[in-house]
Amino acid sequence: MADVLKYGDHLHLLNGYNSWKGGYLDTNGHADGSSGGKYGVSTTESATRGKGTGQWKFSKATD
């Protein structure tokens, strides 16, 4: 069942903007830390721009 999303799955997220031409969600450097964030996030044309940058893990918010 490849169309079922499960906790622990890794995926690439495509931005639906402009008829799904908005690029893939990607980490981009470190956040400034003022908001408690760890990484900056942007979009890119490739799902695999850099090693591990565009791969996201589907996880529970809490145990």
Contacts in CASP RR format, 6 or more apart in sequence:
PFRMAT RR
TARGET T0000
AUTHOR 0000-0000-0000
METHOD contacts of the structure
MODEL  1
MADVLKYGDHLHLLNGYNSWKGGYLDTNGHADGSSGGKYGVSTTESATRG
KGTGQWKFSKATD
5 11 0 8 1.000
5 58 0 8 1.000
6 58 0 8 1.000
7 58 0 8 1.000
7 59 0 8 1.000
7 60 0 8 1.000
8 57 0 8 1.000
8 58 0 8 1.000
8 59 0 8 1.000
9 57 0 8 1.000
9 58 0 8 1.000
10 55 0 8 1.000
10 56 0 8 1.000
10 57 0 8 1.000
10 58 0 8 1.000
11 55 0 8 1.000
11 56 0 8 1.000
11 58 0 8 1.000
12 24 0 8 1.000
12 25 0 8 1.000
12 47 0 8 1.000
12 48 0 8 1.000
12 54 0 8 1.000
12 55 0 8 1.000
12 56 0 8 1.000
13 24 0 8 1.000
13 25 0 8 1.000
13 56 0 8 1.000
14 20 0 8 1.000
14 22 0 8 1.000
14 23 0 8 1.000
14 24 0 8 1.000
14 25 0 8 1.000
14 47 0 8 1.000
15 22 0 8 1.000
15 23 0 8 1.000
15 24 0 8 1.000
15 25 0 8 1.000
15 43 0 8 1.000
16 22 0 8 1.000
17 23 0 8 1.000
22 43 0 8 1.000
23 43 0 8 1.000
23 44 0 8 1.000
23 45 0 8 1.000
24 43 0 8 1.000
24 44 0 8 1.000
24 45 0 8 1.000
24 46 0 8 1.000
24 47 0 8 1.000
24 49 0 8 1.000
24 54 0 8 1.000
25 41 0 8 1.000
25 43 0 8 1.000
25 54 0 8 1.000
25 56 0 8 1.000
26 41 0 8 1.000
26 42 0 8 1.000
26 43 0 8 1.000
26 44 0 8 1.000
26 49 0 8 1.000
26 53 0 8 1.000
26 54 0 8 1.000
27 39 0 8 1.000
27 40 0 8 1.000
27 41 0 8 1.000
27 52 0 8 1.000
27 53 0 8 1.000
27 54 0 8 1.000
28 39 0 8 1.000
28 40 0 8 1.000
28 41 0 8 1.000
28 42 0 8 1.000
28 53 0 8 1.000
29 39 0 8 1.000
29 40 0 8 1.000
30 38 0 8 1.000
30 39 0 8 1.000
30 40 0 8 1.000
31 37 0 8 1.000
31 38 0 8 1.000
31 39 0 8 1.000
31 40 0 8 1.000
44 53 0 8 1.000
44 54 0 8 1.000
47 54 0 8 1.000
48 54 0 8 1.000
48 55 0 8 1.000
END
